[in-house]
Amino acid sequence: MKPQSTICRGESATRPYTFWAWIIVAVFTMLFSSCSPEKPETATKGHLHVFIPESVAPAILEQVREFLIIYGKNGAEVSYTITTTEEAITRFLHDTTRLIFSTRKLTEEERVIAKRKTGVVIEIPVAYDALVAVVHFKNPLERIMTPELKGILTGSLTRWEQLSQAKGMQGTITIYVQDSSDVSEYLQRRILRGSAMRQRFRRMSSSLQTLQAVVQDPSSIGFVGLDWIDSAKVPAKVLEIAEPDEQADTTFRPPIETVGKFYPPHPANIYRNYYPLKRAIYLYTTSQRGDVASGFGSFVANKEGQRIFLKRGLVPGTQPIRLKPLE
C-alpha cells in the first residue's frame, strides 16, 4: 500500500505548484505583450484627423472615402472635422493636426509658426474652384458684373431693376450668405475690398441651407462654393459674371481680352482665369515621409485624387490640363 500512498502524496504536492506556475506564465505573457512596441505607422496604415473647410467639403470628403476604400483594409483610418479655413489654420498652427485643407494661402507669419512643429511646411494647391452667385430658377437674370455684386452686398443696389441685365426682374433683393465662413471671407476680400457688408442680409449656417433658401425665395441671391451646386441637387441658377477691372484680382489676374466679358464657372474658364471668382484649394501638412498623412496627401495630389476633382467639375491642381473645344 505504500507505493499507492506515495503516489497520492506526490499528486497533491505537485498540483498547487503547477497551478501557480501557469498563473505566473500568463501574467508575464500579458505584461510582455502589452509592453511590446506598436507596429509603426505607414503611408497606408495609421490614424489621421483632417480639417476641411465647409465650402469645399463635398470634393474633399469624396477624397477621404476613396482613400479608405483602397487603403482602409490595410489599417488606414481618416477622421475629419468640417469647419472654416480660419479654424483649420488655427488648429494646424497650435494643435497636433498634421494635415488640413484651406481656401487661402498661409501668411508668412503663419508659416513660421507652423514650421516650429517639424521644421517643414508642405503646401500643395491640389485644385481650383470658384465662388458662384446663384438666384431662383425663375429669375430671368443670367448675368451680373462684379461692381453690381459689390453694390448688392454693400446696399447701394437694393432692387433687381437697378441691375444692367435685369431682363424685367423687379423687386427688393434678398441676400443669403453663410456668415463667418469661407464664403463671407472671400466676398470681403475679393468683392468688397474693405467695404462693409450691409447689415440686412440673411445669415445662413451652411452652403446647403443657402441653396435651399434661394430655391424657396424668388427675390433672392446667394453665394456658395462651386462644388455645392451639384452636391446639393437643388435647381438654383448659377450666374455668369464679368469683371470690368483688369487689376481687380491680383491672385488670378484675367487676360486683358476677357475684361468686361461674361463667363460661367466652367472648368476651362476657371483654369484660364476667365471666370472672375476663382480660388485655390490648398493642402497643408507638416508630416514627414512614411506616415498616413503623407500617404493621404500623396493620394489627393496624384492621379487618383486629381481625377476626383476633375469628375466633380473642379480644376486639378497638380496634373497637366488639356482643354477640349466646346461642342
Secondary structure, DSSP 8 states (H G I E B T S, - for coil): -HHHHHHHHHHHHHHHHHHHHHHHHHHHHHHHHHHS-----BTTBEEEEEEEEGGGHHHHHHHHHHHHHHHGGGTEEEEEEEE-HHHHHHHHHHSS--EEEESS---HHHHHHHHHHHS--EEEEEEEEEEEEEE-TT----EEEHHHHHHHHHTS--BGGGSTT-TT--SB-EEEEETTSHHHHHIIIIIITT----S--EEESSHHHHHHHHHH-TTEEEEEETHHHHHHT---EE-EEE---TTS-SSS---GGGTT-EE---HHHHHTT-STTEEEEEEEE---TTSHHHHHHHHHHSHHHHHHHHHTT-EESSS--------
